[in-house]
Amino acid sequence: MKINALDILKEKGLSNTGPRKRILEILIGDQAPLSASEVFKKLEFEGLCHNESTVYRNLQKFLEAEIIQSFTLNDGIARFEFKKGHHHHIVCIKCKKMDCLNLCQVEKLFDEAIKKHGFMPVSHHLEFYGLCKGCSTSPLK
């Protein structure tokens, strides 16, 4: 099933501007989460956006509308992705390539641990780190 950015904007009551629609299309189509700068570079290359603040404003609107989610890895850079169900990420420690892992074996452990400490479960984030195939053949720097 193909996800249509225009339909999502209408459903969430957001106006359809060229950059807004394209930002959402980029996030829907990309397999890995992207930083605001990465999204801006794609828009700039396409000639759709000349101001990075446009990207930040739209990402904030998408977060508020719960269309996308954001997280920060250990490098301190916020990344954004279209909400597409519960999943985790595997990250290359050298080149920062990231892939989604559509599995979660910790759900039951999370629920048990958080309840044991008197909390109510809300969410969890878990990232795996390693070397991608391309980086594993070259020495670490």
C-alpha positions as a Python dict, from the first residue, in 0.01 Angstrom:
ca = {
    (1, 'M'): (0, 0, 0),
    (2, 'K'): (147, 332, -109),
    (3, 'I'): (130, 612, 146),
    (4, 'N'): (13, 942, 0),
    (5, 'A'): (160, 1257, 159),
    (6, 'L'): (-128, 1475, 37),
    (7, 'D'): (-386, 1247, 201),
    (8, 'I'): (-196, 1262, 531),
    (9, 'L'): (-175, 1643, 520),
    (10, 'K'): (-551, 1666, 456),
    (11, 'E'): (-630, 1413, 730),
    (12, 'K'): (-424, 1613, 983),
    (13, 'G'): (-566, 1950, 871),
    (14, 'L'): (-232, 2082, 744),
    (15, 'S'): (-218, 2302, 435),
    (16, 'N'): (-46, 2167, 126),
    (17, 'T'): (259, 2375, 46),
    (18, 'G'): (517, 2247, -203),
    (19, 'P'): (798, 2216, 51),
    (20, 'R'): (571, 2070, 321),
    (21, 'K'): (438, 1798, 92),
    (22, 'R'): (788, 1717, -35),
    (23, 'I'): (937, 1700, 317),
    (24, 'L'): (672, 1446, 410),
    (25, 'E'): (730, 1250, 88),
    (26, 'I'): (1102, 1236, 167),
    (27, 'L'): (1036, 1103, 516),
    (28, 'I'): (781, 851, 391),
    (29, 'G'): (1014, 725, 118),
    (30, 'D'): (1342, 707, 306),
    (31, 'Q'): (1429, 379, 478),
    (32, 'A'): (1647, 547, 741),
    (33, 'P'): (1571, 842, 969),
    (34, 'L'): (1706, 1176, 846),
    (35, 'S'): (1837, 1486, 1018),
    (36, 'A'): (1680, 1822, 936),
    (37, 'S'): (1999, 1912, 747),
    (38, 'E'): (1973, 1598, 533),
    (39, 'V'): (1610, 1679, 449),
    (40, 'F'): (1707, 2039, 366),
    (41, 'K'): (1989, 1926, 134),
    (42, 'K'): (1744, 1710, -62),
    (43, 'L'): (1496, 1998, -94),
    (44, 'E'): (1768, 2245, -186),
    (45, 'F'): (1901, 2009, -454),
    (46, 'E'): (1549, 1987, -599),
    (47, 'G'): (1518, 2367, -590),
    (48, 'L'): (1218, 2356, -356),
    (49, 'C'): (1365, 2523, -50),
    (50, 'H'): (1629, 2786, 15),
    (51, 'N'): (1585, 2828, 388),
    (52, 'E'): (1657, 2557, 644),
    (53, 'S'): (1411, 2713, 890),
    (54, 'T'): (1129, 2602, 656),
    (55, 'V'): (1235, 2242, 717),
    (56, 'Y'): (1252, 2289, 1096),
    (57, 'R'): (907, 2455, 1109),
    (58, 'N'): (747, 2177, 906),
    (59, 'L'): (918, 1902, 1104),
    (60, 'Q'): (781, 2061, 1421),
    (61, 'K'): (429, 2070, 1273),
    (62, 'F'): (461, 1703, 1174),
    (63, 'L'): (576, 1613, 1526),
    (64, 'E'): (282, 1801, 1680),
    (65, 'A'): (41, 1624, 1442),
    (66, 'E'): (205, 1291, 1532),
    (67, 'I'): (288, 1215, 1168),
    (68, 'I'): (657, 1165, 1236),
    (69, 'Q'): (875, 1074, 1530),
    (70, 'S'): (1209, 1207, 1640),
    (71, 'F'): (1498, 1058, 1831),
    (72, 'T'): (1858, 1142, 1904),
    (73, 'L'): (2142, 894, 1891),
    (74, 'N'): (2465, 918, 2086),
    (75, 'D'): (2602, 1173, 1837),
    (76, 'G'): (2352, 1436, 1957),
    (77, 'I'): (2183, 1482, 1617),
    (78, 'A'): (1803, 1469, 1608),
    (79, 'R'): (1667, 1245, 1335),
    (80, 'F'): (1315, 1224, 1201),
    (81, 'E'): (1115, 946, 1041),
    (82, 'F'): (761, 878, 931),
    (83, 'K'): (569, 686, 1200),
    (84, 'K'): (546, 334, 1066),
    (85, 'G'): (494, 107, 1361),
    (86, 'H'): (720, 1, 1644),
    (87, 'H'): (1078, -73, 1543),
    (88, 'H'): (1440, -19, 1640),
    (89, 'H'): (1755, 81, 1453),
    (90, 'I'): (2099, -56, 1384),
    (91, 'V'): (2367, 211, 1338),
    (92, 'C'): (2718, 189, 1192),
    (93, 'I'): (2959, 346, 1442),
    (94, 'K'): (3190, 455, 1161),
    (95, 'C'): (2982, 598, 875),
    (96, 'K'): (2653, 644, 1071),
    (97, 'K'): (2453, 441, 815),
    (98, 'M'): (2128, 340, 977),
    (99, 'D'): (1876, 66, 906),
    (100, 'C'): (1541, -10, 1064),
    (101, 'L'): (1490, -337, 1250),
    (102, 'N'): (1127, -442, 1245),
    (103, 'L'): (1153, -661, 1549),
    (104, 'C'): (1124, -613, 1919),
    (105, 'Q'): (1206, -891, 2158),
    (106, 'V'): (1225, -659, 2460),
    (107, 'E'): (857, -561, 2480),
    (108, 'K'): (772, -811, 2756),
    (109, 'L'): (1095, -735, 2949),
    (110, 'F'): (1023, -363, 2925),
    (111, 'D'): (669, -404, 3058),
    (112, 'E'): (785, -625, 3347),
    (113, 'A'): (1078, -402, 3446),
    (114, 'I'): (890, -75, 3433),
    (115, 'K'): (594, -210, 3634),
    (116, 'K'): (832, -361, 3892),
    (117, 'H'): (961, -10, 3958),
    (118, 'G'): (612, 136, 3986),
    (119, 'F'): (600, 309, 3647),
    (120, 'M'): (335, 293, 3380),
    (121, 'P'): (475, 181, 3043),
    (122, 'V'): (474, 448, 2772),
    (123, 'S'): (752, 373, 2526),
    (124, 'H'): (1110, 261, 2486),
    (125, 'H'): (1394, 322, 2244),
    (126, 'L'): (1664, 73, 2167),
    (127, 'E'): (1942, 114, 1914),
    (128, 'F'): (2205, -140, 1816),
    (129, 'Y'): (2554, -32, 1711),
    (130, 'G'): (2806, -210, 1494),
    (131, 'L'): (2999, -182, 1170),
    (132, 'C'): (2814, -198, 837),
    (133, 'K'): (2945, -428, 566),
    (134, 'G'): (3130, -144, 391),
    (135, 'C'): (3303, -22, 707),
    (136, 'S'): (3382, -364, 852),
    (137, 'T'): (3642, -423, 580),
    (138, 'S'): (3828, -99, 657),
    (139, 'P'): (4009, -15, 984),
    (140, 'L'): (3845, 203, 1250),
    (141, 'K'): (3972, 560, 1281),
}
